[in-house]
Amino acid sequence: LYLSAQEGILFFYHIKGLQYEMKICADVLQPVSSLIFSPDYTILLLVTDLGTVYTYKPAHSGEAVKLVDTCSSCFLVADFLAPGNKYCVSITISGEVQVWLLEDGTCLSKLNLDIEV
């Protein structure tokens, strides 16, 4: 079980029966609004309240890596474009849908819905 709260710390709880073990995985220093696993569960997206998206690879147990940082409009949510783990899509409060390359955070495409979401 992965979870995060207002502190911006990503926790992992390994639960077996009535026993559990907690591990701190990463600290993004911003409140996390959503966590989304890739279709094959190898990458976890962390979307913050301040408009930053991080990637975290549980198998590598490293730090969360900043993928995208917006200043003009905060992300409501981000998710993977299936199949695969190559792209993610996000939507901002201002109604801008964006497609990102997960490898380096390059914005590949934008579509403005012309409505606040």
C-alpha positions as CSV (number, residue, x, y, z in Angstrom):
1,L,0.0,0.0,0.0
2,Y,1.4,3.4,-1.0
3,L,0.1,6.6,0.4
4,S,0.9,10.2,0.9
5,A,-0.6,13.1,2.8
6,Q,-0.3,16.8,3.3
7,E,3.4,16.6,4.3
8,G,4.4,15.3,0.8
9,I,6.0,12.1,2.1
10,L,5.4,8.9,0.2
11,F,4.9,5.9,2.5
12,F,4.9,2.2,1.7
13,Y,3.1,-0.2,4.0
14,H,3.9,-3.9,3.5
15,I,0.9,-5.7,5.0
16,K,0.9,-9.4,5.8
17,G,-1.9,-10.8,7.9
18,L,-2.3,-8.6,11.0
19,Q,1.3,-7.4,10.8
20,Y,2.6,-4.4,8.8
21,E,5.9,-2.7,8.1
22,M,6.1,1.0,7.2
23,K,8.8,2.6,5.0
24,I,9.4,6.2,3.9
25,C,10.1,6.1,0.2
26,A,10.4,9.8,-0.8
27,D,9.7,13.3,0.3
28,V,8.5,15.8,-2.4
29,L,8.1,18.7,0.1
30,Q,4.6,19.5,-1.3
31,P,1.1,18.2,-0.5
32,V,0.3,15.2,-2.7
33,S,-3.2,15.3,-4.2
34,S,-3.1,11.9,-6.1
35,L,-1.0,8.8,-6.7
36,I,-1.4,6.8,-9.9
37,F,0.3,3.6,-10.9
38,S,1.3,2.8,-14.5
39,P,-0.5,-0.1,-16.1
40,D,2.3,-2.5,-15.3
41,Y,2.9,-1.1,-11.8
42,T,6.5,-0.2,-12.4
43,I,6.1,3.6,-12.1
44,L,4.1,5.7,-9.7
45,L,3.0,9.3,-10.6
46,L,2.7,11.7,-7.7
47,V,0.7,14.8,-8.5
48,T,1.0,17.7,-6.0
49,D,-1.4,20.5,-5.0
50,L,1.1,23.0,-6.3
51,G,1.2,21.7,-9.9
52,T,4.2,19.4,-9.9
53,V,4.3,15.8,-11.2
54,Y,6.9,13.4,-9.9
55,T,7.7,9.8,-11.0
56,Y,8.7,7.2,-8.5
57,K,10.0,3.7,-9.4
58,P,9.2,1.3,-6.5
59,A,11.6,-1.4,-7.7
60,H,14.5,1.0,-7.7
61,S,13.7,2.5,-4.2
62,G,15.2,5.8,-5.2
63,E,14.0,9.3,-4.8
64,A,11.0,10.7,-6.6
65,V,12.0,12.5,-9.8
66,K,10.4,15.8,-10.8
67,L,8.8,15.3,-14.2
68,V,6.8,18.5,-14.7
69,D,6.5,21.7,-12.8
70,T,3.8,24.2,-13.8
71,C,3.7,27.8,-12.6
72,S,0.7,29.1,-14.5
73,S,-2.0,26.5,-13.7
74,C,-2.1,23.6,-11.3
75,F,-2.8,20.0,-12.4
76,L,-5.9,18.5,-11.2
77,V,-4.8,15.0,-12.1
78,A,-2.4,13.1,-14.3
79,D,-2.5,9.5,-15.6
80,F,-0.7,7.2,-17.9
81,L,-1.7,6.8,-21.6
82,A,-2.1,3.0,-21.9
83,P,-0.7,0.8,-23.2
84,G,2.8,1.2,-21.8
85,N,4.7,3.7,-19.6
86,K,6.0,6.1,-22.2
87,Y,3.4,8.9,-21.9
88,C,1.2,10.6,-19.4
89,V,-1.7,13.0,-19.8
90,S,-2.7,15.8,-17.4
91,I,-5.4,18.3,-17.1
92,T,-5.1,21.7,-15.4
93,I,-7.7,23.8,-13.6
94,S,-7.8,26.2,-16.5
95,G,-8.9,23.3,-18.8
96,E,-5.6,22.6,-20.6
97,V,-5.0,18.9,-21.5
98,Q,-1.4,18.0,-22.0
99,V,0.5,14.9,-23.1
100,W,4.0,14.4,-21.6
101,L,6.9,12.2,-22.4
102,L,7.7,10.4,-19.2
103,E,11.4,10.0,-20.1
104,D,12.2,13.7,-19.7
105,G,9.0,15.7,-19.1
106,T,8.8,17.0,-22.7
107,C,5.3,18.4,-23.5
108,L,4.3,16.7,-26.7
109,S,0.8,18.1,-27.2
110,K,-1.7,20.6,-25.7
111,L,-5.4,21.0,-26.1
112,N,-7.3,23.9,-24.5
113,L,-10.8,23.0,-23.6
114,D,-11.7,26.7,-23.1
115,I,-13.5,25.9,-19.9
116,E,-12.4,25.8,-16.2
117,V,-12.3,22.3,-15.0
